[in-house]
Amino acid sequence: MEKIIDKNKEVLYRLKDLPVSRGTFWYCDIDKSYFPLSKILYQVLENSDLNSILKLVSMFNFDELETAYKKIKPEFYKKREIGYIALIELLEIIIDIKKDGQI
């Protein structure tokens, strides 16, 4: 998986190397775009299915996932819609399972 460090010292991952669909990132060229894990997780949670979420989570270590989760959690709660809150809570459960080494 190709990644680069941007000028703010944030790790960016190439979308082409990840199990994400073009529909999830319809607004950019998936072959040339790099995003931080927090943005990738946000988009996948919002626009993909459970299988895509699990595939993505399996590619990253616990620390990376936890950091990204902490960045996007407030945004999902700001939406104040039960569907978004359920998604972020599902991600929290998946990350806890990852911490235990089961994913």
C-alpha positions in Angstrom: 0.0 0.0 0.0 1.5 3.2 -1.1 1.6 6.2 1.3 3.1 9.6 1.4 3.7 12.2 4.1 2.2 15.6 3.4 3.6 19.0 4.5 1.7 18.8 7.8 3.4 15.4 8.4 0.1 13.5 8.0 0.2 10.1 6.3 -1.8 9.9 3.1 -2.8 6.6 1.5 -3.3 6.1 -2.2 -6.9 5.2 -2.8 -6.0 2.9 -5.7 -4.3 0.5 -3.2 -7.3 0.2 -0.9 -10.5 -1.8 -1.1 -12.7 1.2 -1.9 -15.0 1.7 -4.8 -15.1 4.5 -7.4 -18.6 5.2 -6.2 -17.4 5.9 -2.7 -14.9 8.5 -4.0 -16.9 9.6 -7.0 -15.5 13.2 -6.8 -11.9 12.3 -7.5 -9.6 10.3 -9.6 -9.2 7.1 -7.5 -6.0 6.2 -9.4 -4.1 9.4 -8.5 -5.7 10.5 -5.2 -4.2 10.3 -1.7 -6.1 10.9 1.5 -5.6 10.6 5.2 -7.1 7.5 6.8 -9.6 9.6 8.7 -11.1 10.9 5.4 -11.1 7.4 3.9 -12.9 5.9 6.9 -15.4 8.8 6.9 -16.3 8.2 3.2 -16.4 4.4 3.5 -18.7 4.6 6.5 -20.9 7.1 4.8 -21.1 5.5 1.4 -20.2 1.8 1.5 -21.4 -1.4 3.1 -20.2 -3.5 6.1 -18.0 -5.7 3.9 -16.1 -2.7 2.6 -15.7 -1.4 6.1 -14.3 -4.7 7.4 -11.9 -5.0 4.4 -10.6 -1.5 5.0 -10.2 -2.0 8.8 -8.3 -5.2 8.3 -5.5 -3.4 6.4 -4.5 -1.0 9.2 -3.1 -1.4 12.7 -5.1 -0.6 15.8 -3.2 2.7 16.5 -3.8 4.1 13.0 -7.5 3.2 13.2 -8.0 4.6 16.7 -6.4 7.9 15.7 -8.6 8.2 12.6 -11.7 7.2 14.5 -11.1 9.9 17.1 -10.9 12.5 14.3 -14.2 11.5 12.6 -16.3 10.6 15.7 -17.3 14.3 16.5 -18.4 14.8 12.9 -20.7 11.9 12.9 -22.3 13.0 16.2 -22.7 16.5 14.9 -25.1 15.2 12.3 -27.5 14.1 15.0 -29.0 11.4 12.9 -29.4 7.9 14.3 -27.9 6.3 11.2 -24.7 8.2 11.5 -24.5 7.6 15.2 -25.0 3.9 14.6 -22.2 3.8 12.0 -19.7 5.5 14.3 -20.6 3.2 17.1 -20.3 0.2 14.8 -16.8 1.4 13.9 -15.9 1.7 17.6 -17.0 -2.0 18.1 -15.0 -3.1 15.1 -11.9 -1.2 16.3 -12.2 -2.8 19.8 -12.4 -6.2 18.1 -9.3 -5.3 16.1 -7.5 -4.3 19.3 -8.2 -7.8 20.6 -6.5 -9.2 17.5 -9.7 -10.8 16.1 -9.6 -8.9 12.8 
